[in-house]
Amino acid sequence: MPFRWLGLLAPDQTFGLMYTDFAIAVGLTYAFVPIMVLPIYASLEKLDFRLIEASADLYSNTYETFCQVIIPLTKPGIIAGSILVLIPSIGAFIQPDLLGGGKKLMLGSLVQFQFATARNWPFGAAVAMILLAFVILCLVFYARAARRSGVEQGVAVHG
């Protein structure tokens, strides 16, 4: 309404945000940002700030400190947050359906459409199995990388 009061929008005009790819991206971002922030916050909370002070003592600028100290130390939280966001965002079908108006098709909504509307259960099951295999593959690579980095740092990782 304030845009109409300021004369930026005519009374019959809208922004045209609904049922677009941008609306879907904003909705998914709004839904999954808290899931991404929590693991990063946990990593930052455990960060030893003496290392940042040491970086400043060695005449590193802010960019170098961020890239050389903070990012490598918080990488486990960034990766964990990325995996926590990846898994539900692949299967998201409500947000694209509501914000995209059912016109935009994502993988989760494709599976839901195949089971609910098209009644093509074999194709829906095949797509769901491919998504499941992709998620399992990502988790296996993450577990191997975590085990390898734990062994390199001298931490005994069993499993």
C-alpha angles and dihedrals in degrees: 000000000000089000090059091047090052091048095244093119129038115235092254097043128095132190090249095224099134120092094019135115088247091058090052091049092049092048094049091045091050091050099045105035093086090052090053096044098054098063091043090050090051090052092047091048090057092046114120105232091199086076090057090049090049089052090052090047088055090056098253115158122228094267093051091047091051095047099038102035115016100041096049092047094048096040094106090057092046092050093045091050091048092053091046089053097040096058099054094035091058090055097040112129106147097063095048090045095050100036097034095044093234090290097100117071122209126173096263093048090047090057092045091048092050093051101038108031111015094038089216096142098169093055092043091050091048092052091046091051091050090052091047091050090050092051093047090049091052091049092049091051090048092050092049092048091048092049092047093049091046091053093046091053092052095253114137108236115187124194 
